[in-house]
Structures are given as C-alpha cells and as structure tokens.
Amino acid sequence: MNATDPANNAHAQPRRLAGDTLVFEADTTNSGYVRGVLIDTGPEPEAYTGWPVTDLLITHGHADHFSSAAALRESGARVVAPREEVSLVENPEVNIRGMFSWALPSDEMVTKLFRGEGCTVDAYSDEWHTSGVDVVPLPGHTLGHSGYLTADGVLFTGDAVYQKQIWKRHPLPYAIDPGLVRSSLRLIESLEFSWLVPAHGIPVERDEALEHIEFHIGRIDALTDRLHELLADAMTTEAAIAALSREAGLTDNPAQYWLAVTTVKAYLSDLLRQGRAEFFVRDHAGWWRAL
C-alpha cells in the first residue's frame, strides 16, 4: 500500500454502510462518499486525503456544511449546490445579513454555523446528474435544502431530520418554514432507503429512521400547538419569541436569540397560513392573536 491509500490515512476512517456508500462520521458534520462524490464536508479537508473527490454535493447554505468546499474545489472538485442556496454558499454574509433583516449584526449576534469561507458553485443540484446519486428536494430548514440518495439505498438528509437526541440539545431547532419541514419529512417516509444519515447525529437503518421522523413531526406539532395556546392573549412578536424560547429552555445568548427570532417567526407565519392566528399592528409593534 502507498501513503495515499485510505487504509493508511489516519485522518480518514469512513464507515461503509452499503455497497459503495461510505460515511465520514464527525462531531461537527457527517459527510457521505460514493465513488468520488462527497456529500457535505466537515471543517478539515485533510479528512478526505486519499479519497479522491470529483464532485462535492452540498445540502444547503449553512457554513458547517461546506466548511472545506473552497479547499476541495482548489484541489479540483466540482462544487454542486441547490440553486436557492448558491448565494449563501458563495457569500455567507448574505445569510448573516438576512438573519438580521439585512442590517449588519455585531459578531456576538452571529452563530458560528453561519460563518465560513465562501466558495464558488459550479453547478446546480437540479441540473446535476450522475449514476448512483439522486437529488431529493427537502426544503424547510432552508429554502432550497436538498438531500441525496445513493443507489445503495443510503439517504443523506443534511438538517432535514433531527434525531431524538439532537432535540434534547436543541429544543427549538432552526427552521424557516415548519410546514415545509413537515412535508419534507413525510416525503422522506415515502422514499425507498435502507440507511438514513443526518448531518448531525448518527446513521440509522430505515425502521429507526422512521421513528426519529415521527418524533420530529410530533415536536413540530407540539411547538405549533403550544405557540397557539400562548397567543390566546394577544402578544407582540418579541413577546412570542421570548415565551417560546423560555419554555424551550434556551439561554440568554445573543447568537441563540437571533436563531430563535427566525424560527419563532416561522412558526407564527405557519399559524397564520393555517388560519389559526391573526396579525395586526398596534402602537408601532406587530401583534399576534390566536383564532
């Protein structure tokens, strides 16, 4: 064996799940690998030394999912991302500004998950085709969030699925549209796969994956119903954010607060679309009330 053989590489010890599909498990972001195609990346490009990467598929435009994209592209990989996510991958500042209503937030207001090195995207996911990997649109966490299903039956879901243990650490996980998240989870249930690999968590076989999906849907429904109960007495947007964050046990951390702002607004908007709440402006503040 030579020095570049994967078996001799201390940085890369992927686990073979099925056929040619492997997973690099990491405390930060899990990534997949199948015949030269890498799905998402961890923060260290050295982790993939000895495993040639011809194409890098990115699930969505949060920096913890394309940490090594620029380095891998410089080494010759083609970078592929959902078209709605391209601006976020190429310029993470867009995501940061968007979270703060396009004003410039101070550093302590921004989660490290949104900070990273931008990378040029070479192709859109929906126009990318290769044998052995299918693109599965799974919006909700972000607008263009997508998963990737290999011919070996391994589904890489990015942040579309939060496993039970992740909910314990993050009881109000980031989402821009819980209704879309719910629809994406139902879509996953309908797919033929043998393994599910979330970006954060552990690879699980289908039966266990379906349990995590039902738990995730149950938590979305519970948060929606609880917010609806809280709105029995009209409250401002800020009060609703504080109430749901308090009940979820979030700390008074500036970066965590701004993630909660987006997420709670998403749940409020979902209630509005369901006809379960109304929005009005009074005394120059936005107010919500359950219907």
MARKETOR-186272 format. One record per residue: x, y, z of N, C-alpha, C in turn; residue number from 1; chain. Coordinates in steps of 0.001 Angstrom, whole numbers, plus 500000, padded with zeros to 6 digits. Layout:
! residues N
      nu      nv      nw     cau     cav     caw      cu      cv      cw  voti  filo
       X       Y       Z       X       Y       Z       X       Y       Z   NUM     A
...
! end
This chain:
! residues 291
      nu      nv      nw     cau     cav     caw      cu      cv      cw  voti  filo
  500838  498807  500000  500000  500000  500000  500878  501249  500000     1     A
  500441  502289  499270  501221  503516  499281  500670  504485  500310     2     A
  501325  505626  500457  500974  506580  501518  499607  507194  501328     3     A
  499086  507155  500095  497787  507774  499851  496641  506780  499941     4     A
  496959  505536  500225  495895  504546  500357  495021  504884  501560     5     A
  493674  504896  501415  492796  505246  502522  493039  504435  503773     6     A
  493443  503191  503630  493646  502356  504805  494806  502849  505656     7     A
  495754  503600  505036  496899  504128  505775  496691  505560  506235     8     A
  495542  506140  505945  495307  507549  506228  494642  507717  507587     9     A
  495387  508308  508530  494872  508459  509896  493726  509452  509964    10     A
  493627  510356  508991  492587  511391  509020  491245  510863  508513    11     A
  491262  509853  507663  490019  509408  507029  489739  507951  507357    12     A
  488754  507738  508188  488340  506385  508531  486830  506275  508309    13     A
  486410  506309  507066  484965  506254  506796  484384  504877  507092    14     A
  483107  504875  507331  482382  503634  507614  481566  503256  506383    15     A
  481697  502027  505945  480938  501554  504782  479547  501134  505247    16     A
  478525  501807  504736  477153  501486  505140  476509  500460  504236    17     A
  476678  500641  502932  476074  499716  501969  476756  499892  500623    18     A
  477114  498795  499975  477719  498880  498653  478930  499781  498633    19     A
  478887  500785  497742  479994  501725  497613  479815  502990  498455    20     A
  478765  503045  499247  478461  504264  500011  479096  504216  501393    21     A
  479884  505249  501670  480569  505367  502947  480129  506651  503645    22     A
  480385  506720  504945  480096  507930  505700  481282  508272  506565    23     A
  481677  509551  506520  482668  510095  507437  481899  510667  508621    24     A
  481928  509974  509739  481193  510440  510918  482053  511443  511680    25     A
  481428  512549  512111  482173  513606  512785  481305  514283  513824    26     A
  481954  514888  514810  481220  515615  515839  480554  516864  515264    27     A
  481124  517386  514183  480569  518594  513567  479525  518233  512523    28     A
  479984  517761  511359  479062  517439  510271  479458  516120  509629    29     A
  478515  515189  509574  478760  513936  508852  478802  514216  507356    30     A
  479612  513479  506650  479643  513610  505197  479643  512225  504559    31     A
  479103  512155  503358  478999  510892  502655  479991  510814  501514    32     A
  480240  509608  501053  481178  509419  499946  480750  508214  499130    33     A
  480650  508398  497830  480332  507282  496940  481003  507519  495591    34     A
  482003  506705  495292  482702  506723  494003  483103  508124  493559    35     A
  483814  508824  494430  484347  510140  494087  483429  511297  494373    36     A
  482194  511018  494778  481238  512079  495102  481163  512228  496619    37     A
  481436  513434  497104  481374  513732  498532  480104  514534  498803    38     A
  479419  514211  499893  478186  514902  500264  478418  515658  501564    39     A
  478388  516983  501499  478707  517868  502630  480150  517643  503097    40     A
  480636  518576  503911  482009  518441  504401  482101  518862  505858    41     A
  483066  518262  506543  483456  518734  507859  484457  519867  507703    42     A
  485010  520357  508824  485884  521532  508774  487300  521262  508304    43     A
  487722  519989  508197  489105  519679  507851  489179  518934  506513    44     A
  489659  519605  505468  489770  518914  504174  490725  517730  504222    45     A
  491643  517736  505195  492592  516630  505317  491882  515313  505629    46     A
  490670  515413  506164  489917  514199  506495  489659  513331  505269    47     A
  489709  513933  504080  489378  513205  502858  490624  512846  502046    48     A
  491793  513061  502636  493028  512697  501953  493020  511208  501626    49     A
  493341  510900  500383  493337  509510  499951  492024  509072  499344    50     A
  491015  509933  499446  489703  509649  498851  489445  510727  497796    51     A
  489733  510443  496552  489611  511459  495505  488184  511996  495396    52     A
  488056  513308  495374  486743  513953  495293  486612  514642  493942    53     A
  485724  514114  493107  485475  514741  491812  484336  515748  491892    54     A
  483335  515437  492758  482172  516317  492916  481843  516448  494395    55     A
  481532  517647  494822  481082  517904  496190  479636  518372  496131    56     A
  478731  517586  496729  477319  517939  496783  477019  518569  498134    57     A
  476454  519763  498127  476149  520480  499362  474638  520449  499595    58     A
  474236  520107  500827  472806  520014  501112  472161  521389  501230    59     A
  472870  522358  501824  472296  523701  501976  473384  524689  502390    60     A
  473010  525962  502393  473987  527020  502528  474308  527487  503933    61     A
  474456  526577  504874  474978  526918  506193  476425  526456  506248    62     A
  477278  527301  506784  478718  527119  506620  479245  525810  507192    63     A
  478567  525234  508183  479066  523970  508738  478867  522806  507777    64     A
  478224  523058  506640  478014  522005  505650  478915  522163  504427    65     A
  479626  523283  504340  480572  523444  503223  481906  523993  503718    66     A
  482273  523587  504941  483484  524118  505575  484731  523948  504717    67     A
  484855  522808  504053  486064  522514  503284  485861  522688  501784    68     A
  484743  523272  501389  484420  523347  499960  485479  524095  499161    69     A
  485926  525242  499659  486891  526042  498902  488200  525280  498707    70     A
  488652  524603  499758  489905  523848  499655  489758  522676  498690    71     A
  488614  521978  498750  488402  520845  497860  488254  521296  496409    72     A
  487607  522440  496220  487469  522959  494854  488836  523347  494292    73     A
  489673  523920  495134  491019  524298  494697  491814  523056  494278    74     A
  491455  521924  494877  492136  520665  494540  491510  519969  493342    75     A
  490448  520577  492758  489888  520039  491527  488457  519549  491606    76     A
  487841  519584  492780  486466  519115  492902  485491  520117  492295    77     A
  484437  519596  491700  483352  520441  491215  482328  520587  492339    78     A
  481931  521826  492631  481015  522100  493742  479598  522252  493203    79     A
  478665  521488  493801  477273  521453  493353  476378  521793  494538    80     A
  475398  522684  494335  474505  523095  495423  473117  523392  494872    81     A
  472084  523297  495711  470741  523704  495286  470757  525172  494858    82     A
  470049  525500  493800  470156  526848  493242  469742  527924  494240    83     A
  468752  527638  495115  468332  528647  496108  469398  528872  497180    84     A
  470355  527947  497270  471386  528025  498302  472701  528603  497796    85     A
  472819  528793  496497  474093  529171  495895  474628  530479  496474    86     A
  473776  531492  496598  474254  532787  497104  474794  532652  498524    87     A
  474223  531753  499321  474682  531565  500697  476020  530846  500736    88     A
  476216  529905  499814  477487  529186  499751  478595  530106  499239    89     A
  478277  530883  498225  479297  531749  497637  479607  532946  498512    90     A
  478625  533400  499287  478834  534565  500151  478053  534390  501453    91     A
  478638  533758  502468  477926  533529  503731  477398  534803  504378    92     A
  477945  535948  503996  477462  537214  504553  475991  537446  504211    93     A
  475525  536884  503092  474122  537027  502714  473227  536405  503780    94     A
  473601  535237  504258  472826  534556  505290  472833  535345  506588    95     A
  473985  535863  506937  474127  536630  508175  473270  537895  508114    96     A
  473347  538603  507006  472548  539825  506848  471055  539514  506844    97     A
  470672  538443  506162  469266  538082  506091  468687  537792  507460    98     A
  469464  537130  508306  469006  536807  509649  468726  538071  510457    99     A
  469425  539156  510143  469302  540407  510887  468541  541459  510076   100     A
  467595  540998  509250  466776  541881  508407  467633  542783  507528   101     A
  468773  542256  507109  469695  542873  506160  470531  544000  506754   102     A
  470372  544308  508042  471298  545212  508709  472558  544425  509070   103     A
  473565  545111  509573  474833  544463  509917  474859  544120  511400   104     A
  474808  542824  511751  474855  542455  513166  476283  542504  513702   105     A
  476414  542660  515002  477731  542570  515624  478119  541102  515744   106     A
  479384  540851  515971  479899  539487  515937  479197  538562  516924   107     A
  478887  539066  518128  478302  538194  519139  476871  537785  518809   108     A
  476276  538424  517817  474913  538084  517426  474847  536964  516393   109     A
  475985  536539  515887  476010  535604  514762  476550  534252  515200   110     A
  475785  533214  514962  476244  531871  515258  477412  531490  514353   111     A
  478336  530714  514897  479489  530269  514109  479054  529377  512954   112     A
  477851  528791  513050  477370  527912  511985  477093  528673  510695   113     A
  476959  529994  510789  476716  530808  509602  478000  531437  509063   114     A
  479086  531315  509821  480342  531936  509395  481228  530905  508717   115     A
  481786  531272  507589  482665  530348  506892  483236  530985  505643   116     A
  484101  530246  504984  484713  530727  503749  483797  530426  502573   117     A
  483426  531466  501844  482584  531267  500680  483307  530473  499603   118     A
  482504  529851  498736  483078  529014  497683  482236  529129  496417   119     A
  482882  529292  495294  482184  529321  494008  481460  527999  493764   120     A
  480227  528096  493314  479441  526907  492979  479492  526700  491471   121     A
  479791  525473  491050  479978  525172  489632  478721  524680  488937   122     A
  477771  524130  489707  476564  523578  489077  475427  523541  490075   123     A
  474205  523613  489560  473009  523490  490390  472670  522015  490598   124     A
  472157  521715  491784  471794  520331  492088  470763  519776  491108   125     A
  469770  520594  490764  468691  520086  489917  469134  519856  488472   126     A
  470315  520371  488106  470839  520154  486763  472007  519173  486768   127     A
  472342  518668  487955  473486  517765  488104  472995  516325  488002   128     A
  473670  515535  487193  473256  514137  487018  474490  513245  487010   129     A
  474422  512206  487776  475439  511169  487707  474794  509864  488149   130     A
  475301  508772  487635  474735  507484  488032  475099  507219  489488   131     A
  474102  506814  490243  474381  506412  491615  473978  507375  492694   132     A
  473582  508605  492348  473143  509562  493360  471968  510373  492805   133     A
  470859  510398  493534  469700  511203  493153  469541  512368  494120   134     A
  469105  513503  493585  468851  514697  494387  467405  514658  494880   135     A
  467210  514927  496170  465868  514912  496761  465612  516271  497423   136     A
  464787  517135  496835  464495  518431  497467  463808  518228  498817   137     A
  464375  518835  499877  463821  518716  501234  463825  520090  501904   138     A
  463028  521027  501397  463049  522389  501937  462401  522480  503316   139     A
  462682  523582  503988  462086  523858  505293  463107  524358  506284   140     A
  464228  523650  506398  465337  524151  507218  465897  525400  506552   141     A
  466070  525330  505247  466328  526485  504393  465456  526315  503156   142     A
  465445  527330  502314  464526  527329  501183  464829  526231  500169   143     A
  466116  526017  499882  466480  525051  498852  467111  523787  499378   144     A
  467031  523570  500671  467666  522409  501297  467342  521130  500518   145     A
  468369  520308  500258  468192  519075  499500  468957  517925  500146   146     A
  468425  516727  499964  469115  515525  500391  469624  514781  499180   147     A
  470416  513719  499424  470983  512945  498331  470850  511457  498655   148     A
  470264  510718  497731  470001  509296  497894  470890  508502  496954   149     A
  471730  507630  497508  472629  506850  496666  471939  505592  496163   150     A
  472504  505017  495119  471944  503797  494536  472003  502632  495511   151     A
  472820  502752  496553  472927  501718  497581  471840  501840  498645   152     A
  470932  502820  498475  469845  502993  499427  470213  503781  500661   153     A
  471240  504610  500578  471644  505457  501706  471198  506887  501428   154     A
  470406  507438  502333  469853  508780  502171  470557  509742  503118   155     A
  471226  510736  502546  471889  511778  503324  470933  512967  503404   156     A
  470488  513289  504619  469393  514245  504780  469826  515622  505270   157     A
  471121  515880  505413  471525  517197  505899  470851  517517  507214   158     A
  470178  518666  507278  469478  519083  508502  467959  518922  508369   159     A
  467516  518058  507461  466072  517861  507293  465476  517058  508432   160     A
  466277  516170  509034  465798  515316  510126  466634  515583  511374   161     A
  465953  515897  512474  466631  515988  513773  466265  514749  514578   162     A
  467279  513998  514971  467040  512809  515769  466682  513187  517206   163     A
  466115  512213  517928  465617  512481  519285  466682  513103  520172   164     A
  467901  512579  520110  468957  513083  520989  469374  514505  520626   165     A
  469184  514888  519367  469511  516257  518953  468482  517228  519525   166     A
  467224  516810  519586  466178  517659  520164  466468  517957  521632   167     A
  467124  517019  522326  467451  517264  523735  468463  518398  523867   168     A
  469371  518483  522911  470389  519541  522949  469893  520836  522311   169     A
  468989  520693  521341  468485  521868  520611  466963  521787  520566   170     A
  466291  522205  521632  464834  522026  521722  464017  522957  520830   171     A
  464674  523926  520197  463994  524807  519251  464881  524938  518012   172     A
  465018  523860  517243  465972  523866  516134  465553  524819  515025   173     A
  466566  525373  514387  466373  526382  513352  465549  525853  512187   174     A
  464568  526627  511776  463767  526313  510585  463171  527606  510064   175     A
  463075  527729  508753  462453  528924  508186  460998  528677  507816   176     A
  460580  527395  507821  459202  527068  507459  458863  525687  508003   177     A
  458262  525610  509197  457951  524292  509774  456953  523495  508943   178     A
  456096  524171  508202  455180  523457  507326  455922  522712  506231   179     A
  456928  523361  505647  457753  522703  504639  458590  521590  505255   180     A
  459089  521816  506467  459842  520759  507151  458968  519517  507303   181     A
  457736  519723  507746  456807  518605  507930  456581  517865  506602   182     A
  456371  518617  505520  456159  517995  504205  457391  517229  503744   183     A
  458571  517771  504010  459809  517090  503623  459988  515797  504406   184     A
  459621  515819  505686  459714  514606  506494  458763  513529  505976   185     A
  457567  513936  505581  456634  512973  505010  457162  512409  503687   186     A
  457832  513246  502911  458423  512773  501664  459493  511718  501949   187     A
  460324  511984  502948  461368  511021  503301  460746  509674  503650   188     A
  459651  509711  504394  458976  508464  504768  458576  507637  503541   189     A
  458275  508323  502442  457787  507627  501246  458911  507082  500375   190     A
  460146  507456  500670  461275  507048  499841  461741  505637  500192   191     A
  462337  504989  499210  462934  503676  499434  464397  503881  499819   192     A
  464710  503642  501078  466087  503740  501544  466299  502715  502652   193     A
  467547  502299  502809  467876  501329  503864  468587  501992  505038   194     A
  469306  503075  504751  470003  503832  505791  469684  505313  505638   195     A
  469595  506009  506769  469457  507469  506765  470627  508041  507540   196     A
  471285  509026  506927  472432  509678  507554  472135  511163  507713   197     A
  471872  511626  508934  471698  513060  509154  473065  513737  509211   198     A
  473102  515019  508967  474380  515725  509059  474872  515778  510499   199     A
  473927  515843  511438  474286  515892  512849  473532  514767  513552   200     A
  474247  513818  514079  473606  512651  514670  474318  511404  514204   201     A
  473612  510287  514158  474233  509015  513808  473456  508341  512672   202     A
  474162  507597  511815  473466  506833  510774  472552  505796  511411   203     A
  471340  505654  510858  470390  504683  511389  469717  503950  510228   204     A
  469309  502725  510493  468589  501962  509483  467147  502446  509391   205     A
  466462  502012  508352  465169  502589  507999  464155  502608  509146   206     A
  463968  501484  509821  462942  501431  510863  463203  502455  511958   207     A
  464454  502566  512378  464778  503558  513408  464652  504971  512866   208     A
  465013  505156  511591  464882  506473  510964  463435  506940  510983   209     A
  462510  506032  510704  461093  506396  510695  460620  506809  512094   210     A
  461181  506205  513127  460842  506608  514495  461306  508031  514763   211     A
  462523  508354  514320  463038  509720  514503  462204  510732  513719   212     A
  461776  510350  512523  460958  511246  511711  459629  511533  512400   213     A
  458979  510505  512918  457709  510709  513619  457901  511567  514859   214     A
  459008  511372  515543  459297  512202  516714  459465  513663  516297   215     A
  460199  513886  515196  460421  515245  514695  459087  515912  514340   216     A
  458243  515193  513620  456929  515745  513263  456111  516041  514521   217     A
  456176  515137  515494  455461  515352  516749  455921  516589  517478   218     A
  457231  516851  517452  457762  518049  518110  457324  519321  517361   219     A
  457303  519277  516042  456815  520429  515277  455366  520725  515653   220     A
  454550  519691  515692  453134  519867  516025  452968  520380  517453   221     A
  453789  519869  518374  453689  520299  519766  454086  521769  519920   222     A
  455151  522189  519240  455573  523588  519299  454515  524499  518677   223     A
  453934  524045  517571  452888  524827  516911  451682  524997  517827   224     A
  451241  523905  518433  450067  523956  519315  450343  524790  520557   225     A
  451550  524675  521096  451869  525452  522304  451916  526942  521991   226     A
  452480  527302  520843  452505  528711  520462  451083  529224  520277   227     A
  450235  528414  519696  448839  528794  519530  448180  529040  520889   228     A
  448472  528213  521874  447937  528408  523219  448451  529709  523833   229     A
  449712  529990  523624  450302  531208  524188  449672  532467  523597   230     A
  449181  532349  522368  448591  533504  521686  447113  533695  522025   231     A
  446621  532956  522988  445223  533149  523405  445012  534591  523843   232     A
  445994  535147  524526  446035  536579  524811  447028  537190  523833   233     A
  446593  538193  523089  447439  538785  522052  448792  539193  522618   234     A
  449830  538950  521851  451164  539356  522273  451965  539825  521073   235     A
  452986  540612  521341  453846  541115  520279  454747  539999  519754   236     A
  455342  540256  518597  456290  539293  518040  457400  539014  519035   237     A
  457930  540053  519635  459034  539895  520592  458601  539085  521809   238     A
  457394  539308  522281  456894  538554  523428  456706  537085  523073   239     A
  456256  536813  521848  456084  535428  521414  457432  534718  521321   240     A
  458435  535408  520806  459784  534840  520734  460286  534515  522136   241     A
  460100  535445  523052  460559  535235  524422  459819  534082  525094   242     A
  458512  534002  524887  457709  532974  525555  458095  531573  525096   243     A
  458208  531381  523773  458532  530044  523282  459983  529688  523609   244     A
  460874  530653  523548  462277  530407  523895  462411  530029  525359   245     A
  461661  530712  526210  461712  530431  527653  461221  529014  527932   246     A
  460122  528633  527286  459575  527296  527514  460495  526208  526962   247     A
  461257  526536  525923  462199  525566  525355  463475  525463  526183   248     A
  463647  526385  527132  464826  526344  527988  466064  526947  527363   249     A
  465894  527835  526392  467051  528468  525772  467712  529446  526732   250     A
  469007  529617  526574  469744  530568  527403  469663  531962  526791   251     A
  469994  532963  527600  470010  534345  527110  471337  534622  526420   252     A
  471511  533967  525284  472718  534100  524477  472383  534861  523209   253     A
  473127  535907  522860  472769  536727  521696  472643  535935  520394   254     A
  473595  535047  520099  473532  534280  518848  472346  533332  518859   255     A
  472093  532689  519999  470960  531775  520103  469640  532529  519983   256     A
  469604  533735  520535  468393  534551  520433  468051  534823  518974   257     A
  469036  535194  518170  468736  535562  516793  468337  534359  515950   258     A
  468837  533181  516289  468334  531975  515632  466875  531741  516006   259     A
  466555  531974  517292  465176  531789  517753  464240  532796  517096   260     A
  464720  533997  516828  463887  535009  516179  463352  534466  514846   261     A
  464249  533942  514021  463825  533394  512729  462875  532219  512907   262     A
  463227  531309  513827  462443  530093  513996  461041  530384  514525   263     A
  460927  531231  515539  459601  531535  516098  458762  532311  515082   264     A
  459372  533215  514350  458634  533902  513286  458112  532899  512257   265     A
  458902  531860  511978  458464  530835  511032  457236  530102  511561   266     A
  457221  529791  512842  456058  529127  513432  454849  530071  513471   267     A
  455067  531345  513750  453973  532315  513722  453373  532409  512320   268     A
  454233  532477  511332  453767  532550  509949  452988  531307  509563   269     A
  453446  530143  510056  452755  528894  509764  451350  528895  510366   270     A
  451218  529408  511590  449894  529523  512211  448993  530461  511410   271     A
  449586  531529  510901  448821  532476  510094  448300  531800  508827   272     A
  449154  531027  508148  448742  530345  506918  447708  529266  507195   273     A
  447749  528687  508378  446759  527676  508741  445419  528293  509140   274     A
  445353  529624  509255  444139  530278  509704  443911  530149  511197   275     A
  444972  529860  511955  444852  529675  513397  445311  530899  514178   276     A
  445765  531940  513474  446211  533165  514142  446005  534339  513204   277     A
  445955  535511  513797  445889  536748  513012  447024  537665  513431   278     A
  447405  538551  512521  448479  539511  512773  447938  540911  512582   279     A
  448330  541827  513461  447937  543230  513302  449020  544116  513917   280     A
  448961  545379  513571  449943  546349  514074  449242  547316  515016   281     A
  449827  547494  516196  449271  548428  517173  450418  549089  517913   282     A
  450337  550404  518049  451395  551160  518727  452756  550871  518117   283     A
  452787  550754  516796  454026  550556  516041  454728  549243  516383   284     A
  453963  548262  516811  454505  546935  517091  453621  545893  516421   285     A
  454231  544773  516029  453485  543681  515441  452896  542802  516534   286     A
  451617  542474  516391  450903  541674  517402  450304  540440  516752   287     A
  450174  539369  517557  449597  538120  517097  448537  537671  518092   288     A
  447477  537064  517543  446417  536562  518394  445862  535277  517789   289     A
  445633  534300  518657  445105  533012  518219  443660  533163  517741   290     A
  443294  532373  516760  441930  532302  516255  441369  530916  516546   291     A
! end
